[in-house]
Amino acid sequence: FSISTYNKMWRDAQKDLDIQLQREREEFLQPEKDHVKAFKMLAVSYIKYMQIFRNLETAHDQLIHRQKRAAIRPLLDGVIGRILELKKEMVELENSEFHYMDDILIDLKLLPEDLEVPIPRYFIKEKLEILQQREKMLSQILLTSGLQTEKPPDTMTREEAIKVIQVAERARQGRCRAALMKKIYLEEKRQTRIQVQKGPNPDDAATCIQKVWRGYIQRKRTEKVREEAAIFLGMLLSIHTFVFSSHFQSLPPQLKATRTSQLNAERVDALRGEVRERHEEDIKERHEEDIKEKLRETEGLTIKETLQDQISQCFMECRHILGRFPDYPTEEAGGSMAILSQYTPEQVAAELAAQKEMALQKKDQKEKKEKAKDNVKGKKPQETGKPEEDEGWKMAPSNFLSTLEEGNHQYKVVWQNRDKGWDFLQDHDPELIKEEKREEVEEEIRVQVDELMRQKLEALKLAVDGETSGKQKKRRNNQKKYSLLKTNTCIPRKVNINCWTIDSLYRELVEEGLLIKANTVNLSDYIGEYTNMESTLAQMGTEPVPSLAHVRHLIALYGILPLGSQIVHEKAPVAKALLLAGPAGVGKKMLVHAICTETGANLFNLSASNLAGKYPGKDDLQLMLLKVLKVAKHLQPSVVWIEDTEKIFSKEMPKAEAEMSPGQLRKMLPQFLKALKAQDRVLLVGTTNRPFAANLKPLCSLYQKIILIPRPDYNSRLGKYFKHALWKHIILQNGGAITNSLNLSCLAKVSNGFTQGHIVQAVQDVLSELRLLQMPRKPLRSVEFMTPLARRDPVYKEEEETFKVTF
């Protein structure tokens, strides 16, 4: 795509956002008694915001213009926060985490894929250097401590790998071509000897001419048919529009362009990132400093005189109303900025008068209420017998609508009619840089003006009122002595971890195995599709089983988006603790690692099996939690993972696991969550495949969100009408090949009840090294996967029902 494409994408997103904000002003202000209609309003707004989110994220990632990306970023955070707010309203309205919007998608003419939550790429790109340094330090600590015996092999870049593959492939093709040419040469030599012996044959000559002529005519016909089909489909404007070489004459132009774009897509993204960084460095080094220097020369004197006039006018007004000159604020208090940002003296006087009136009114109302209570004392209120009328559902106040309104207004004022088509580079706008640097120049000049006006104020006080600053100096000296006496008093206190450095704590947690390296897994690698006819089943009274796509959706909303953005985590309704429950092998551990990969979060493993024998006493366990808390908050975002969390809340502890003392950890975890504030991007994630073995009351009180992960359904296993198929993905991932001999539909039906882990194990058992070598001459068949799959026990219906009853 070109730059204009992403600019258009931004404009379309802003237009949709403006329409959506106007719609919310009209619909969400009035209460709605019909819950079905209220949910439809919420669902439509949710889907619209998801489309806006997708367009804004793509435009923010691909645009090179630094100031445009800075304008999109607050809108992006605001849209993410609004999506989380709408999700909370839908959950409270339906009392369910899973929502089925098939009918609404059909009305809006959208696909289920449009509900996929895009993961913002700036989560990783903006802190890529920090993450690389942290990963390098983690690997170094693991090597020195002996936890990682072998150094991982150096990974080559994508370009180097492609070059090695190209060299090997060209060598193979060269050898095959040489063998073929040798064979042809020997065959021609043998035919020549035979012809010399027999002499020329007229029939052979006629056959050769016919073969060449018929081949030539057929190639011409085929070329004409393809060109006519391309013109009919809109791929070509005319027959003579494109001129191809003899090698590419048979390829349609659209196919050639698509193939080229697919091969160069990642390279273009990398080049765009390099150009963006180079432009930002160039703007910071040259353009910004030059613009700032010009502003200082041209507007510096005017800014200085304007500030002096404003401050002098404020002094005179205060002297006229209050009868004395005000005290000049210190530099710590803001200086002249504090003076000009406050109310004018007239406004202060009016506000004081209004406060007095309000105080008198409140006093009168309080006296009246007390008298009414004395009169009514001992009397029972009269019962009217009428039930309280339900006002209906009403949208809760939002923390992000003001941000979206401000961003929308800024776009209309600054960017809507500002785009210059002739500016090919689209790297920066000098006028906007001038506005930014003007504030810095004003701040520098303000410091100089404060020193000058402070002296002028003292001179005015001495000349007009005869005041000196002696009393103030004595008062300040007394305050300084008092503060020094206060700070010098030594209060004995216990040793705490505040005196320890983050590096030492980080190293200690890594050596103890509590801070581990997360596997590189993206959320898109969790394969699963939406189930068909979910809304129809819900309307019939049958509760549909949530699909794996719903699980992926909730992980993105509750785990990834809040951890990735600081503003979203502080203002949006987020969960501090998340529980993933489901049978063994459904991908709970994979989802935990995906959260860390998509957000660049640290991963702390506080499972009972990992803590066994390391912190036996209560004090040691509490000190360990304090260390984890300090490192997790300092190096946020962070994920604290507790595998098999039912062991902490188990009703009866087995003797083998009694030494781990997980019950003590259960009492400390609520305190751990209370210590987390809104600005701390730390998420507690628990995973369990036996929740029915735990005491549910403390388990559900600790984890604010519980996500039940089912086994894959038929759509996810087959993926016939969808982009991804579980069987196909796993076979290709392990080196297999999909041919007509392999019946994926049969495998999808036979594997009903089995989890993703069962399918992975079955595929790995079949695709051994010997079987991969036999693949070219012996294609895969469905029968080969039956035996290894039958060795595993599936997830029976009774076990699924147990999970549903538990939660």
WOJOZI-V495208 format. One record per residue. N is the residue number from 1. RES is the residue in three letters. SS is DSSP state (H for helix, E for strand, - for the rest). PHI is phi in whole degrees, 0 to 359 (999 if undefined). D_LAST is the distance of its C-alpha to the last C-alpha in Angstrom with 1 decimal. Layout:
BEGIN
[[N RES SS PHI D_LAST] [N RES SS PHI D_LAST]]
END
This chain:
BEGIN
[[1 PHE - 999 47.3] [2 SER - 269 50.0] [3 ILE H 297 49.7] [4 SER H 298 50.4] [5 THR H 296 47.3] [6 TYR H 287 45.0] [7 ASN H 296 46.9] [8 LYS H 293 46.4] [9 MET H 298 42.7] [10 TRP H 293 42.6] [11 ARG H 298 44.7] [12 ASP H 296 42.4] [13 ALA H 295 39.3] [14 GLN H 293 41.2] [15 LYS H 295 42.3] [16 ASP H 296 38.8] [17 LEU H 294 37.6] [18 ASP H 297 40.5] [19 ILE H 295 39.6] [20 GLN H 292 35.9] [21 LEU H 296 36.9] [22 GLN H 296 39.4] [23 ARG H 294 36.7] [24 GLU H 293 34.4] [25 ARG H 297 37.3] [26 GLU H 274 37.9] [27 GLU H 262 34.5] [28 PHE - 273 32.1] [29 LEU - 279 34.5] [30 GLN - 266 34.3] [31 PRO - 292 31.3] [32 GLU E 238 29.8] [33 LYS - 279 28.8] [34 ASP - 278 27.7] [35 HIS H 291 24.1] [36 VAL H 295 24.6] [37 LYS H 292 27.7] [38 ALA H 296 26.1] [39 PHE H 295 23.4] [40 LYS H 296 26.2] [41 MET H 298 28.2] [42 LEU H 295 25.5] [43 ALA H 295 24.8] [44 VAL H 297 28.5] [45 SER H 297 29.0] [46 TYR H 299 26.2] [47 ILE H 293 27.8] [48 LYS H 297 31.3] [49 TYR H 295 30.4] [50 MET H 293 28.9] [51 GLN H 293 32.3] [52 ILE H 297 34.2] [53 PHE H 301 32.2] [54 ARG H 295 33.0] [55 ASN H 291 36.7] [56 LEU H 295 37.1] [57 GLU H 294 35.5] [58 THR H 294 37.9] [59 ALA H 296 40.9] [60 HIS H 295 40.1] [61 ASP H 283 39.9] [62 GLN H 261 43.0] [63 LEU - 290 45.4] [64 ILE - 268 48.1] [65 HIS - 298 49.2] [66 ARG H 295 48.1] [67 GLN H 287 48.3] [68 LYS H 293 46.4] [69 ARG H 295 43.6] [70 ALA H 292 43.7] [71 ALA H 284 43.5] [72 ILE H 283 40.5] [73 ARG H 301 38.5] [74 PRO H 299 37.7] [75 LEU H 297 36.8] [76 LEU H 297 34.4] [77 ASP H 295 32.6] [78 GLY H 295 32.7] [79 VAL H 293 31.2] [80 ILE H 299 28.3] [81 GLY H 297 27.6] [82 ARG H 293 27.9] [83 ILE H 298 25.5] [84 LEU H 293 22.8] [85 GLU H 294 23.7] [86 LEU H 295 23.5] [87 LYS H 297 20.0] [88 LYS H 297 18.9] [89 GLU H 296 20.6] [90 MET H 294 19.0] [91 VAL H 294 15.4] [92 GLU H 292 16.5] [93 LEU H 285 18.3] [94 GLU H 255 15.7] [95 ASN - 56 12.5] [96 SER - 206 11.2] [97 GLU - 278 12.0] [98 PHE - 256 13.6] [99 HIS - 235 16.9] [100 TYR - 243 19.4] [101 MET - 240 23.0] [102 ASP H 300 25.1] [103 ASP H 296 27.4] [104 ILE H 291 28.0] [105 LEU H 296 28.9] [106 ILE H 294 31.3] [107 ASP H 295 32.9] [108 LEU - 274 33.4] [109 LYS - 58 34.6] [110 LEU - 238 32.3] [111 LEU - 255 30.4] [112 PRO H 301 26.8] [113 GLU H 296 28.3] [114 ASP H 289 29.2] [115 LEU H 272 25.6] [116 GLU - 297 25.6] [117 VAL - 275 25.5] [118 PRO - 288 28.8] [119 ILE - 268 28.8] [120 PRO - 301 31.9] [121 ARG - 282 34.5] [122 TYR H 285 35.9] [123 PHE H 305 33.0] [124 ILE H 261 34.9] [125 LYS H 295 38.4] [126 GLU - 286 39.1] [127 LYS - 231 38.5] [128 LEU H 294 39.4] [129 GLU H 296 42.3] [130 ILE H 296 40.2] [131 LEU H 294 37.5] [132 GLN H 295 40.3] [133 GLN H 294 42.0] [134 ARG H 294 38.7] [135 GLU H 294 38.1] [136 LYS H 295 41.7] [137 MET H 294 41.5] [138 LEU H 296 38.4] [139 SER H 295 40.1] [140 GLN H 294 43.2] [141 ILE H 295 41.5] [142 LEU H 296 39.8] [143 LEU H 290 43.2] [144 THR H 292 45.1] [145 SER H 277 42.6] [146 GLY - 85 42.7] [147 LEU - 287 39.0] [148 GLN - 238 40.1] [149 THR - 289 43.1] [150 GLU - 251 44.2] [151 LYS - 287 44.6] [152 PRO - 298 42.7] [153 PRO - 297 45.1] [154 ASP - 293 46.3] [155 THR - 275 44.7] [156 MET - 275 47.1] [157 THR - 287 46.6] [158 ARG H 297 45.9] [159 GLU H 295 49.6] [160 GLU H 294 50.9] [161 ALA H 296 48.7] [162 ILE H 297 49.9] [163 LYS H 295 53.4] [164 VAL H 296 53.2] [165 ILE H 296 51.7] [166 GLN H 297 54.4] [167 VAL H 297 57.2] [168 ALA H 295 55.9] [169 GLU H 292 55.5] [170 ARG H 295 59.0] [171 ALA H 295 60.5] [172 ARG H 296 59.0] [173 GLN H 297 60.2] [174 GLY H 296 63.6] [175 ARG H 295 63.9] [176 CYS H 296 62.9] [177 ARG H 294 65.4] [178 ALA H 294 68.2] [179 ALA H 295 67.7] [180 LEU H 294 67.7] [181 MET H 295 70.8] [182 LYS H 295 72.5] [183 LYS H 295 71.8] [184 ILE H 296 73.1] [185 TYR H 298 76.1] [186 LEU H 293 77.1] [187 GLU H 293 76.5] [188 GLU H 295 78.7] [189 LYS H 295 81.4] [190 ARG H 293 81.5] [191 GLN H 296 81.8] [192 THR H 296 84.6] [193 ARG H 297 86.5] [194 ILE H 293 86.2] [195 GLN H 295 87.3] [196 VAL H 296 90.3] [197 GLN H 286 91.3] [198 LYS H 272 90.8] [199 GLY - 94 91.6] [200 PRO - 291 89.8] [201 ASN - 243 88.4] [202 PRO H 298 88.4] [203 ASP H 295 85.5] [204 ASP H 295 83.2] [205 ALA H 295 84.2] [206 ALA H 296 83.5] [207 THR H 298 80.1] [208 CYS H 296 79.2] [209 ILE H 294 80.3] [210 GLN H 299 78.3] [211 LYS H 296 75.1] [212 VAL H 293 75.4] [213 TRP H 294 76.2] [214 ARG H 296 73.4] [215 GLY H 297 70.9] [216 TYR H 296 72.2] [217 ILE H 296 72.1] [218 GLN H 294 68.5] [219 ARG H 296 67.2] [220 LYS H 296 68.8] [221 ARG H 298 67.3] [222 THR H 298 63.8] [223 GLU H 297 64.1] [224 LYS H 294 65.3] [225 VAL H 297 62.4] [226 ARG H 294 59.8] [227 GLU H 294 61.4] [228 GLU H 295 61.5] [229 ALA H 295 57.8] [230 ALA H 295 57.0] [231 ILE H 294 59.1] [232 PHE H 294 57.4] [233 LEU H 277 53.9] [234 GLY - 88 55.0] [235 MET - 283 54.9] [236 LEU - 234 58.7] [237 LEU - 275 60.9] [238 SER - 205 64.1] [239 ILE - 292 65.4] [240 HIS - 261 67.2] [241 THR - 289 64.5] [242 PHE - 245 63.5] [243 VAL - 241 65.8] [244 PHE - 249 64.3] [245 SER - 284 65.7] [246 SER - 295 66.4] [247 HIS - 283 63.3] [248 PHE - 255 60.8] [249 GLN - 294 62.8] [250 SER - 278 60.4] [251 LEU - 271 57.2] [252 PRO - 294 56.0] [253 PRO H 297 56.0] [254 GLN H 294 52.4] [255 LEU H 293 51.3] [256 LYS H 295 53.5] [257 ALA H 294 52.1] [258 THR H 296 48.5] [259 ARG H 296 49.2] [260 THR H 295 51.0] [261 SER H 293 48.2] [262 GLN H 293 45.6] [263 LEU H 289 47.7] [264 ASN H 255 48.4] [265 ALA H 296 45.2] [266 GLU H 293 44.0] [267 ARG H 294 47.6] [268 VAL H 294 47.9] [269 ASP H 298 44.8] [270 ALA H 294 46.1] [271 LEU H 296 49.5] [272 ARG H 297 48.1] [273 GLY H 295 46.3] [274 GLU H 295 49.6] [275 VAL H 296 51.6] [276 ARG H 297 49.2] [277 GLU H 295 49.5] [278 ARG H 294 53.2] [279 HIS H 293 53.6] [280 GLU H 296 51.6] [281 GLU H 295 53.8] [282 ASP H 295 56.9] [283 ILE H 293 56.0] [284 LYS H 292 55.3] [285 GLU H 284 58.5] [286 ARG H 247 61.0] [287 HIS H 295 60.1] [288 GLU H 295 58.3] [289 GLU H 293 61.0] [290 ASP H 295 63.8] [291 ILE H 295 62.2] [292 LYS H 295 61.7] [293 GLU H 293 65.3] [294 LYS H 295 66.7] [295 LEU H 297 64.7] [296 ARG H 296 66.1] [297 GLU H 282 69.6] [298 THR H 273 69.5] [299 GLU - 247 67.3] [300 GLY H 299 67.4] [301 LEU H 295 70.5] [302 THR H 296 69.2] [303 ILE H 297 65.8] [304 LYS H 297 67.6] [305 GLU H 294 70.0] [306 THR H 297 67.2] [307 LEU H 295 65.2] [308 GLN H 297 68.3] [309 ASP H 295 69.1] [310 GLN H 296 65.6] [311 ILE H 292 65.6] [312 SER H 298 69.2] [313 GLN H 298 68.4] [314 CYS H 295 65.4] [315 PHE H 300 67.7] [316 MET H 295 70.4] [317 GLU H 294 68.0] [318 CYS H 295 66.5] [319 ARG H 295 70.1] [320 HIS H 288 71.1] [321 ILE H 270 68.3] [322 LEU H 271 67.5] [323 GLY - 86 71.1] [324 ARG - 206 70.3] [325 PHE - 281 68.9] [326 PRO - 284 65.2] [327 ASP - 280 64.2] [328 TYR - 280 63.4] [329 PRO - 296 59.8] [330 THR - 285 59.5] [331 GLU - 294 58.2] [332 GLU - 295 54.9] [333 ALA - 279 54.4] [334 GLY - 115 55.1] [335 GLY - 65 58.9] [336 SER H 293 60.1] [337 MET H 299 56.7] [338 ALA H 293 55.6] [339 ILE H 291 58.7] [340 LEU H 285 58.3] [341 SER H 279 54.6] [342 GLN - 280 55.1] [343 TYR - 289 56.3] [344 THR - 287 60.0] [345 PRO H 303 62.0] [346 GLU H 297 62.2] [347 GLN H 293 58.4] [348 VAL H 296 58.0] [349 ALA H 298 60.5] [350 ALA H 296 58.8] [351 GLU H 293 55.4] [352 LEU H 297 56.8] [353 ALA H 297 58.4] [354 ALA H 295 55.2] [355 GLN H 296 53.3] [356 LYS H 297 56.0] [357 GLU H 298 55.7] [358 MET H 297 51.9] [359 ALA H 296 52.3] [360 LEU H 296 54.9] [361 GLN H 296 52.7] [362 LYS H 297 49.7] [363 LYS H 297 52.0] [364 ASP H 297 53.4] [365 GLN H 297 50.0] [366 LYS H 295 48.9] [367 GLU H 296 52.1] [368 LYS H 297 51.5] [369 LYS H 296 48.0] [370 GLU H 296 49.3] [371 LYS H 296 52.0] [372 ALA H 295 49.7] [373 LYS H 294 47.5] [374 ASP H 296 50.6] [375 ASN H 288 51.7] [376 VAL H 271 48.4] [377 LYS - 299 47.8] [378 GLY - 89 47.4] [379 LYS - 258 46.8] [380 LYS - 276 43.5] [381 PRO - 293 42.2] [382 GLN - 285 43.0] [383 GLU - 267 40.2] [384 THR - 277 40.7] [385 GLY - 84 38.3] [386 LYS - 264 36.9] [387 PRO - 291 33.2] [388 GLU - 293 32.3] [389 GLU - 280 32.3] [390 ASP - 284 29.2] [391 GLU - 288 30.6] [392 GLY - 96 27.9] [393 TRP E 283 26.1] [394 LYS - 220 28.0] [395 MET - 294 27.6] [396 ALA - 289 27.1] [397 PRO - 298 30.0] [398 SER - 253 30.0] [399 ASN - 266 31.1] [400 PHE - 239 32.2] [401 LEU H 296 34.2] [402 SER H 296 37.3] [403 THR H 296 37.1] [404 LEU H 292 36.9] [405 GLU H 297 39.8] [406 GLU H 295 41.9] [407 GLY H 295 41.3] [408 ASN H 294 42.2] [409 HIS H 295 45.3] [410 GLN H 296 46.4] [411 TYR H 296 46.2] [412 LYS H 295 48.3] [413 VAL H 282 50.8] [414 VAL H 262 51.1] [415 TRP H 253 49.9] [416 GLN - 298 50.2] [417 ASN - 245 53.9] [418 ARG - 254 54.4] [419 ASP - 296 53.7] [420 LYS - 251 56.9] [421 GLY - 292 57.2] [422 TRP - 281 60.3] [423 ASP - 281 58.4] [424 PHE - 289 57.5] [425 LEU - 289 56.0] [426 GLN - 53 53.6] [427 ASP - 260 53.2] [428 HIS - 198 54.0] [429 ASP - 241 55.6] [430 PRO H 299 58.4] [431 GLU H 294 58.2] [432 LEU H 289 54.6] [433 ILE H 296 55.5] [434 LYS H 297 58.4] [435 GLU H 294 56.2] [436 GLU H 293 53.9] [437 LYS H 287 56.9] [438 ARG H 297 58.7] [439 GLU H 295 56.1] [440 GLU H 294 56.7] [441 VAL H 296 60.5] [442 GLU H 299 60.1] [443 GLU H 293 58.2] [444 GLU H 296 61.0] [445 ILE H 291 63.7] [446 ARG H 298 61.9] [447 VAL H 297 62.2] [448 GLN H 294 66.0] [449 VAL H 294 66.4] [450 ASP H 299 64.6] [451 GLU H 298 67.1] [452 LEU H 292 70.0] [453 MET H 287 68.8] [454 ARG H 295 68.0] [455 GLN H 293 71.7] [456 LYS H 295 72.8] [457 LEU H 293 70.8] [458 GLU H 297 72.4] [459 ALA H 295 75.8] [460 LEU H 294 75.2] [461 LYS H 299 74.2] [462 LEU H 291 77.3] [463 ALA H 281 79.6] [464 VAL H 268 78.3] [465 ASP H 259 76.8] [466 GLY - 71 78.4] [467 GLU - 269 75.0] [468 THR - 235 74.3] [469 SER - 262 71.2] [470 GLY H 294 72.5] [471 LYS H 299 70.3] [472 GLN H 295 67.2] [473 LYS H 294 68.3] [474 LYS H 297 68.7] [475 ARG H 298 65.4] [476 ARG H 294 63.7] [477 ASN H 297 65.6] [478 ASN H 297 64.5] [479 GLN H 296 60.8] [480 LYS H 294 61.2] [481 LYS H 298 62.7] [482 TYR H 297 60.0] [483 SER H 292 57.3] [484 LEU H 294 59.1] [485 LEU H 299 59.4] [486 LYS H 291 55.7] [487 THR H 283 54.6] [488 ASN H 282 57.1] [489 THR - 291 55.8] [490 CYS - 268 53.9] [491 ILE - 256 50.8] [492 PRO - 294 49.7] [493 ARG - 212 46.1] [494 LYS - 288 43.8] [495 VAL - 288 43.5] [496 ASN - 233 40.4] [497 ILE H 278 39.1] [498 ASN H 293 40.6] [499 CYS H 276 43.8] [500 TRP - 271 42.3] [501 THR - 275 42.4] [502 ILE H 294 39.5] [503 ASP H 297 41.4] [504 SER H 293 41.6] [505 LEU H 295 37.9] [506 TYR H 299 37.0] [507 ARG H 296 39.2] [508 GLU H 296 37.9] [509 LEU H 293 34.2] [510 VAL H 291 35.2] [511 GLU H 294 37.4] [512 GLU - 280 34.7] [513 GLY - 82 32.3] [514 LEU - 274 29.8] [515 LEU E 258 30.8] [516 ILE E 243 30.6] [517 LYS - 272 31.7] [518 ALA - 282 29.0] [519 ASN - 289 29.5] [520 THR - 281 30.9] [521 VAL - 224 28.3] [522 ASN - 270 28.0] [523 LEU H 295 24.9] [524 SER H 292 26.9] [525 ASP H 285 27.1] [526 TYR - 278 23.5] [527 ILE - 285 24.5] [528 GLY - 176 22.6] [529 GLU - 238 23.4] [530 TYR - 286 22.0] [531 THR - 276 21.4] [532 ASN - 284 24.2] [533 MET - 59 24.0] [534 GLU H 288 20.5] [535 SER H 295 21.7] [536 THR H 296 23.6] [537 LEU H 294 20.6] [538 ALA H 294 18.7] [539 GLN H 290 21.9] [540 MET - 279 22.2] [541 GLY - 94 19.0] [542 THR - 265 17.3] [543 GLU - 284 14.1] [544 PRO - 287 15.3] [545 VAL - 284 13.7] [546 PRO - 297 13.8] [547 SER - 271 16.9] [548 LEU H 293 17.9] [549 ALA H 294 19.9] [550 HIS H 296 17.0] [551 VAL H 297 15.6] [552 ARG H 300 19.2] [553 HIS H 296 19.5] [554 LEU H 291 16.6] [555 ILE H 296 18.0] [556 ALA H 294 21.4] [557 LEU H 285 20.4] [558 TYR H 268 18.3] [559 GLY H 252 20.1] [560 ILE H 271 23.6] [561 LEU H 299 25.1] [562 PRO H 294 24.6] [563 LEU H 288 25.9] [564 GLY H 282 28.8] [565 SER - 239 30.3] [566 GLN H 291 31.4] [567 ILE H 295 32.0] [568 VAL H 296 28.6] [569 HIS H 293 26.8] [570 GLU H 282 29.0] [571 LYS H 253 28.7] [572 ALA - 278 25.6] [573 PRO - 287 22.1] [574 VAL - 241 20.6] [575 ALA - 253 17.8] [576 LYS - 279 19.1] [577 ALA E 227 16.1] [578 LEU E 227 13.9] [579 LEU E 245 11.3] [580 LEU E 251 11.6] [581 ALA E 240 9.5] [582 GLY E 173 11.1] [583 PRO - 298 13.8] [584 ALA - 293 17.1] [585 GLY - 97 19.5] [586 VAL - 271 17.5] [587 GLY - 102 19.1] [588 LYS H 293 16.9] [589 LYS H 295 20.1] [590 MET H 298 22.1] [591 LEU H 293 20.1] [592 VAL H 297 20.7] [593 HIS H 291 24.4] [594 ALA H 294 24.5] [595 ILE H 300 23.5] [596 CYS H 293 26.3] [597 THR H 292 28.7] [598 GLU H 287 28.4] [599 THR H 251 28.8] [600 GLY - 70 31.1] [601 ALA - 273 28.8] [602 ASN E 284 29.5] [603 LEU E 241 26.9] [604 PHE E 253 26.5] [605 ASN E 257 25.0] [606 LEU - 250 23.9] [607 SER - 292 22.2] [608 ALA H 298 23.0] [609 SER H 292 25.1] [610 ASN H 280 27.0] [611 LEU H 269 27.8] [612 ALA - 297 29.0] [613 GLY - 79 32.6] [614 LYS - 263 33.0] [615 TYR - 227 32.2] [616 PRO - 287 32.5] [617 GLY - 270 33.2] [618 LYS H 292 31.2] [619 ASP H 294 33.8] [620 ASP H 296 33.8] [621 LEU H 294 30.0] [622 GLN H 293 30.3] [623 LEU H 295 33.2] [624 MET H 297 31.4] [625 LEU H 297 28.6] [626 LEU H 295 31.4] [627 LYS H 295 33.0] [628 VAL H 299 29.9] [629 LEU H 297 29.4] [630 LYS H 294 33.0] [631 VAL H 292 33.2] [632 ALA H 295 30.0] [633 LYS H 286 31.2] [634 HIS H 284 34.7] [635 LEU - 252 33.9] [636 GLN - 291 31.1] [637 PRO - 285 29.0] [638 SER E 218 27.1] [639 VAL E 236 23.8] [640 VAL E 257 22.7] [641 TRP E 252 20.7] [642 ILE E 237 19.0] [643 GLU E 279 18.5] [644 ASP - 52 16.6] [645 THR H 292 15.2] [646 GLU H 293 13.7] [647 LYS H 293 17.4] [648 ILE - 287 17.8] [649 PHE - 252 15.1] [650 SER E 290 15.9] [651 LYS - 285 16.9] [652 GLU - 235 20.1] [653 MET - 275 21.9] [654 PRO - 297 24.0] [655 LYS H 296 27.7] [656 ALA H 294 28.0] [657 GLU H 257 25.5] [658 ALA H 291 26.7] [659 GLU H 292 29.4] [660 MET H 289 27.0] [661 SER - 47 26.0] [662 PRO H 287 22.6] [663 GLY H 296 21.9] [664 GLN H 294 24.5] [665 LEU H 295 22.8] [666 ARG H 298 19.6] [667 LYS H 285 22.0] [668 MET H 268 23.7] [669 LEU H 296 21.0] [670 PRO H 300 20.5] [671 GLN H 293 24.3] [672 PHE H 299 24.2] [673 LEU H 289 22.1] [674 LYS H 294 24.3] [675 ALA - 287 27.3] [676 LEU - 275 26.3] [677 LYS - 260 28.0] [678 ALA - 295 27.8] [679 GLN - 276 30.4] [680 ASP - 268 28.7] [681 ARG - 272 27.1] [682 VAL E 233 24.9] [683 LEU E 238 21.3] [684 LEU E 266 19.1] [685 VAL E 238 17.0] [686 GLY E 246 15.0] [687 THR E 233 14.2] [688 THR E 207 12.7] [689 ASN - 245 12.8] [690 ARG - 221 11.9] [691 PRO H 292 8.9] [692 PHE H 289 9.1] [693 ALA H 272 12.6] [694 ALA E 252 11.9] [695 ASN - 282 12.1] [696 LEU H 289 8.8] [697 LYS H 296 10.9] [698 PRO H 291 13.2] [699 LEU H 295 10.8] [700 CYS H 287 8.9] [701 SER H 284 12.4] [702 LEU H 281 14.0] [703 TYR - 269 12.2] [704 GLN - 285 12.7] [705 LYS E 236 11.2] [706 ILE E 239 8.2] [707 ILE E 248 9.4] [708 LEU E 271 8.3] [709 ILE E 257 11.8] [710 PRO - 273 13.0] [711 ARG - 284 16.4] [712 PRO - 292 19.4] [713 ASP - 271 20.5] [714 TYR H 295 24.2] [715 ASN H 299 25.1] [716 SER H 289 24.0] [717 ARG H 286 25.7] [718 LEU H 266 28.9] [719 GLY - 66 29.2] [720 LYS - 294 32.3] [721 TYR - 257 32.3] [722 PHE - 235 30.6] [723 LYS - 288 31.9] [724 HIS - 242 29.9] [725 ALA - 230 29.2] [726 LEU H 294 27.3] [727 TRP H 298 29.9] [728 LYS H 297 32.8] [729 HIS H 296 31.5] [730 ILE H 290 31.0] [731 ILE H 295 34.3] [732 LEU H 294 36.2] [733 GLN H 294 34.7] [734 ASN - 264 36.0] [735 GLY - 95 39.4] [736 GLY - 280 39.4] [737 ALA - 231 41.0] [738 ILE - 265 39.9] [739 THR - 232 42.6] [740 ASN - 291 43.2] [741 SER - 286 43.1] [742 LEU - 261 39.4] [743 ASN - 266 37.3] [744 LEU H 291 34.0] [745 SER H 297 32.9] [746 CYS H 296 33.4] [747 LEU H 297 31.4] [748 ALA H 295 28.5] [749 LYS H 286 28.5] [750 VAL H 292 28.9] [751 SER - 274 26.2] [752 ASN - 295 23.4] [753 GLY - 101 20.5] [754 PHE - 268 21.8] [755 THR - 268 20.3] [756 GLN H 298 22.5] [757 GLY H 296 23.4] [758 HIS H 297 24.8] [759 ILE H 294 26.8] [760 VAL H 297 28.2] [761 GLN H 296 29.3] [762 ALA H 295 30.9] [763 VAL H 294 32.8] [764 GLN H 293 34.0] [765 ASP H 294 35.2] [766 VAL H 282 37.3] [767 LEU - 274 38.6] [768 SER - 282 40.7] [769 GLU H 297 43.8] [770 LEU H 294 46.1] [771 ARG H 291 44.0] [772 LEU H 292 44.0] [773 LEU H 289 47.9] [774 GLN - 275 48.1] [775 MET - 301 46.1] [776 PRO - 299 49.2] [777 ARG - 258 50.9] [778 LYS - 222 48.0] [779 PRO - 296 45.1] [780 LEU - 292 41.5] [781 ARG - 230 40.5] [782 SER - 294 37.2] [783 VAL - 297 38.3] [784 GLU H 294 38.3] [785 PHE H 269 34.5] [786 MET H 291 33.8] [787 THR H 296 34.8] [788 PRO H 296 32.8] [789 LEU H 286 29.7] [790 ALA H 288 30.2] [791 ARG - 287 30.2] [792 ARG - 264 26.5] [793 ASP - 271 23.7] [794 PRO - 284 21.5] [795 VAL - 274 17.7] [796 TYR - 281 17.8] [797 LYS H 297 16.0] [798 GLU H 296 14.7] [799 GLU H 292 12.9] [800 GLU H 297 11.3] [801 GLU H 296 10.2] [802 THR H 296 8.8] [803 PHE H 296 6.5] [804 LYS H 295 5.6] [805 VAL H 292 5.5] [806 THR H 297 3.8] [807 PHE - 251 0.0]]
END
